[in-house]
Each structure stands twice: as structure tokens, then as C-alpha cells.
Amino acid sequence: MALHILLITLGSAGDVHPFVGLGLELRRRGHFVTLATNAHFQSLIENAGLAFAELGTDEQFHQLISNSDLWHPIKGLRTVFEGALLPMIRPVFDLIARERAREPVLVVSHGIAFGARFAEETLHIPNITVHLAPLVFRSLYQHPVYQGMPMADWMPHWLKRAMFRLSDMLVIERVMRPPVNAIRREMNLPPLRSVQGWWNSPGRIIGMFPDWFAPIQPDWPAQLRLSGFPLFDQGDRLQLPADLEQFLAGGTPPIVFTAGSAMRHAADFFHQSAIACQRLGQRGLLMSRFPEQIPADLPPQIRPVIYAPFSLLLPRCAAFVHHGGIGTSAQGLSAGLPTLVVPLSHDQFDNAARLVRLGTTQTLPRNRYRAPKVAAMLRQLITDPHYTQSASAAAGRMAKTNGLHLAADLVEQSIPAVDS
């Protein structure tokens, strides 16, 4: 049955690209799809042929990513919540209410789009919660990795529970619960004892990652289903720029360095990266949408890149250095590249730990990211068969499934609930 499906996501390109890919697959199956997110991504969405609904302005997007606290391991959560998530609760709720007034609609929302849960709870509009990374799923078994919260698998469950409670009291619930409960009071809803868990739809949760990356744990939500990584970066629609093609064809495979599509505070990262390439005698590509971060006088063997689809670029490279965002991590796995991950905040530490378990990756704290150390680690990653073979094996696993197709299957399985 064809239906209007409203996709809602907040965040950077890593949060938007998976929903564009999912929207295209759902449209291919005959559904009408609207994708709601920040206006910064309007052209991307409309050029893909999807309907667009605005949640926040381009100016607000750039104001948020210009705040260096966004990437702070402690301040990052409050910065994201107060700067991006809390202001969008009402707009998301109102958008869903308007769309539902016109026709039946199925909502598929990023877990951080809390307004979708308010709409599901008060207006009884069907919602599927999507999580792109496994960090949000706590477990007393194989637990996520949180920055600043050392926890080992051998620890007894009572101790892990105590540590989770402490992190809630000091950070997570302390930041989110009071303002969320204030909105609930305005809507005559009972207060929440915990925002975590509530942000998941009771009907269906989709985890957009494979079980070999993050195996389902016994205490994860029963309504959770995994789809695999949602690989989408416009690689089927774009080509590599001619000058980049010429560079790639003109020598040995380079090392690619990126600090993330929304990172505006990585000048030292790129400076150290360029020096590391020179120490190795390797060619390099420094990728950033903000050219002011790139060193001004690069040697010919190191080139800046504003944007290139990873699916087209990475298979032609020797190694990959990145921040550990879940979408970037998935592209590195798909390309079969050994990687050096330099995490800063949010889900990046947990993603990095899971990549290390796969044998494809080494990690390095940002405050220790210095050219001699980086060069030594990259030399090992490129030459040690442990990393190259593990990376090749991961690429083989990636090739066996299509995460976007599986996610669309899971969405369509929920369609009968719309009319029930």
C-alpha cells in the first residue's frame, strides 16, 4: 500500500544522508516521501527528487557548528541539546500534526527528533524511531564506550548500573529531562523519570548498523531491528572533480584525512596531517568544507578537497584518517581501508572502539594528534597485514547486504499500523 511517509532528521550531513537514501528507496517502491530537516540541506533533498520541509534555517545550522563546544567531550551534549534538539521539539510536533491533518502519514524519525515522540504520544500518529549508531543502546553486557566513563565487560552488573545512574545524574538526564518535562506539563502529560527509553517508539526501532558491528544485547529494546549501514553519499549521481581524478591517476594511492563535514575547528588537525604525510613520503588528501582550515602552502603531493563522495574516492586510497562519525566509519569499512580514528565527542568514541574490535583500526586522542605519532601509526596500518586483511574482510561483509533496502523493508512492515 502506497503511503505518505514523513522522514524527520536533525544534525549534520552524517544524520541527513541516511534519510535521503532511505527516502529514495521508499519513493522507488511507490511511496510519497517528505524529508524534514534543516534548510542547509534543502538543495540536496530537492535535487534527489524528494519533497522538503524546513526545520531550522541555514543560519541556525552555521551558528551551531561555529560553536567549538559542540565537539567538547563533556559540553557537547548540552550544546547539541540546547542549540539544536530542544528548539525543534515544537516545530517537529507541529509539522507532524499539519501533515496528519491532510492525510494518513507514517513518521520515520531520528531518535533525537523528540517532537515525533510527543506527536506519537498525544496525537497517536504512528512513528518509527531510527538510530544511526549503537551508542544510545545501553547494556549491562557488551556496553557502549562513553568518554570519561571507564567501564569494563568484567564489571558486575550492579556496578555498571551505578555508573549509568551517575552519568544520568551528572550529565544526560540533568541536561535533557527538566526542559522535556516542562513541555510535557504544557501538554498535560505526566513527567518522565527518564528521557532515555522514552525517546524510542514502543512500536518499532530501526538501528541502521549491522549486528557484526554491534551485536544485539539481551537487554536492548525488544522492538529493535537492525538494517545494516545506510550507505548513501550521492556517489551514484556525482563524479569526482576533474582535478581530483587527475591527482588520483598521477601517483600512488593517497591517505585521506577528514575531521567531519560540520567541523570548523580542525586547523591543527590538518596541519599535523600534512606534516605526517611528508614524513611518510605519502600523498595525501585533506578534506574539509571550510578551506580556511587547510594549510596555505601545501606541497604538490598533498591536495585539499572540499567534497567528494567517499564511495567513489576511498576505494582508490591507501588509508583513511577520520573522526569516527558513524557514516564516515561505514564508508571506510565499505572501501576496505585501514583507518586511524581521532574521536572528539558524541558517538565517536564508541564507534572507534567497535572498529578496533574489528581489527581495521587504531585510535588516537585528538590532544595527542602530532605528526610523528600519526606517521608511525599510519605506517603500521598500511604495512601490517592484520589491518589490511581485517579491512578487506569488513568490506566483504558490507557487500553482502544493502542497509537501505532492509531499512525500507522494516518501514513497510509498519504501514498496516497507520490505518489501525
Secondary structure, 3 states (H helix, E strand, C coil): CCCEEEEECCCCHHHHHHHHHHHHHHHHCCCEEEEEECHHHHHHHHHCCCEEEECCCHHHHHHHHCCHHHHCCCHHHHHHHHHHHHHHHHHHHHHHHHHHHHCCEEEEEECCCHHHHHHHHHHCCCEEEEECCHHHCCCCCCCCCECCECCCCCCCHHHHHHHHHHHHHHCHHHHHHHHHHHHHHHCCCCCCCCCCCCCCCCCCEEECCCCCCCCCCCCCCCCEEECCCCCCCCCCCCCCCHHHHHHHHCCCCCEEEECCCCCCCCHHHHHHHHHHHHHHCCCEEEECCCHHHCCCCCCCCEEEECCCCHHHHHHHCCEEEECCCHHHHHHHHHHCCCEEECCCCCCHHHHHHHHHHHCCEEECCHHHCCHHHHHHHHHHHHHCHHHHHHHHHHHHHHHCCCHHHHHHHHHHHCHHHHCC
